Amino acid sequence: MDTGSSEKKQGIPHTEAVKSEGKHGEEDVMPKLMIKAKEVMEDEETEECKTPTWSGNQIPTMLQCPPAPKKSPLPPLLHHREFTFFEHISPGEVEEFFQSLYEFRRINQAKRL
């Protein structure tokens, strides 16, 4: 049985001697660990992730497209809102209001001159 071929198949690390100089000029022989990548044997099957192809796992096809989105109708209260601001005020109060504005403007113009 060849030990070299079994090491390659199993990915067993082997050592190699490396020469280096020591501190005082002496040669040191230190082992260097060589690890090779694990080779896949041809006989073995590797399991890979696969997308399921069963019809129960697939997204169902749509027969018709959904309808286009539509705006929701506004509530009827926002369409016709009546203002009741002046209903509670008598016509005389409105006239007094505008006369006071006229007098106020006339007084301010006199102060500027």
Buried (B, 14 or more C-beta within 10 A) or exposed (E): EEEEEEEBEEEEEBEEEEEEEEEEEEEEEEEEEEEEEEEEEEEEEEEEEEEEEEEEEEEEEEEEEEEEEEEEEEEEEEEEEEEEEEEEEEEEEEEEEEEEEEEEEEEEEEEEE
